[in-house]
Amino acid sequence: MTAVQITLPDQLAQEAQRAGLLSPEKIAQLLREQLKTQRVDELFTAMQRMDRVAEPAAMSPEDVAAELATMRAERRAGDAR
């Protein structure tokens, strides 16, 4: 277990104490919720960055077949040497 000391303005500390927010259990719960929120925010930020990346044009089945044929021909030519 780790002990953490924080400094708060007096009025905020009093209000938080009255609201039951300064117990170790409540602080742990609040921190877990905040960490979860941050992870979700980071995920959505990453998804937005990914969405902005331009995707290459989709290849037709014919284009894929032609690329495979070219690759195979190049391999055969290399193996024949």
Secondary structure, 3 states (H helix, E strand, C coil): CCCCCCCCCHHHHHHHHHCCCCCHHHHHHHHHHHHHHHHHHHHHHHHHHHHHCCCCCCCCHHHHHHHHHHHHHHHHHHHHC
